[in-house]
């Protein structure tokens, strides 16, 4: 809890260097997410209410009661995660949050672009709703799945994927953890080869399609028009792309099209940011997936999260990165 370097003592009230905000993607959703914050923080309630008007359904009810099958539907999950992350961001902004860069994991790119001022929240909701709908339709057209390969190097997974038809690396999450996408037959063939190569585990994921792969290319056409019709601004603070592993200042309509079918390079992105002098990472959103990944990629860095009342209180008590309090 709190902005504490992994294995190091508390940071106290002093700033811990350059801060990167991180925004999670699909898979981090959970029934109840954001509800305790919405009960306590008016700006969180207003964010959920704003999203509900835009989406045409009660987002607070979906997040609070589910059921999990509805919240886990790609076209519902994506707007819910975006609203959750942006609501938490707004709560911290009322406290005077200051940060130096933002990045997202897949869907989290949209939250990061909102955080850096490159994209309006309303436009982001419209885009991720359409993104979720088109990804779901593409997945039905070209059925596939995803699996996590545990215990092999990125290079080994790349090589094994290259030797199997219809399977691709999708997420480079941390050392020894790569998620792959492919057809059911491709995933099964890959499992056998990964086990032969010494993988510790091969875990099928509960997703509705082979995301971040050519199997969802059918979503690009309808989404392209939405992205090209969107007003974009230069990000300030900086936006870091986990697709290109670089700071990006424009061309977001093209970048987000590429992002849909290209792998998420989270490991490489954290390492690049550390090399550039960024030494603290704060995850805003449901769960703690990205916080855990950073602790495996760069254990010397400060990594923490704000996802609920408890973690918000911890951050506020530390007076770290917040001007108010």
Secondary structure, 3 states (H helix, E strand, C coil): CCCCECCCCCCCCCCCCEEEEEECCCCCCCCCCCHHHHHHCHHHHHHHHHHHHHHCCCHHHHHHHCCHHHHCCHHHHHHHHHHHHHHHHHHHHHCCCCCCEEEECCCHHHHHHHHCCCCCHHHHHHHHHHHHHHHHHHHHHCCCEEEEEECCCHHHHHHHHHCCCCEEEEEEEECCEEEEEECHHHHHHHHHHHHHCCCCEEEECCCCCCCCCHHHCHHHHHHHHHHHCCCCCCCCCEEEECCCCEEECCCHHHHHHHHHHCCEEHHHHHHHHHHCCEEEEEEECCCCHHHHHHHHHCCCCEEEEECCHHHHHHHHHHCCCCCCC
